[in-house]
Amino acid sequence: MKIFALAAVALAAFSPAAFAMGNGLTSSQAYEIRVLVPTADLSNLTDSQVLLLADAIHHGDGSDAGRMIRSILN
């Protein structure tokens, strides 16, 4: 039973690491955004911006996605 409790505590301790960005974006989404717009400031994003950015990287293509990201962040 102790092993189960220790595993649960360890899992709870490391769970926030999956959302290390702290702004609602996953690390892979943040990476994709930075590939398209290297100077993108992804700090202090609103929930609305997070949703729009996720949509832009998944439904945009190349330069169009980059333009959409820039317009969302400005």
Rosetta blueprint (number, residue, H / E / L):
1 M L
2 K H
3 I H
4 F H
5 A H
6 L H
7 A H
8 A H
9 V H
10 A H
11 L H
12 A H
13 A H
14 F H
15 S H
16 P H
17 A H
18 A H
19 F H
20 A L
21 M L
22 G L
23 N L
24 G L
25 L L
26 T L
27 S H
28 S H
29 Q H
30 A H
31 Y H
32 E H
33 I H
34 R H
35 V H
36 L H
37 V L
38 P L
39 T L
40 A L
41 D L
42 L L
43 S L
44 N L
45 L L
46 T L
47 D H
48 S H
49 Q H
50 V H
51 L H
52 L H
53 L H
54 A H
55 D H
56 A H
57 I H
58 H H
59 H H
60 G L
61 D L
62 G H
63 S H
64 D H
65 A H
66 G H
67 R H
68 M H
69 I H
70 R H
71 S H
72 I H
73 L H
74 N L
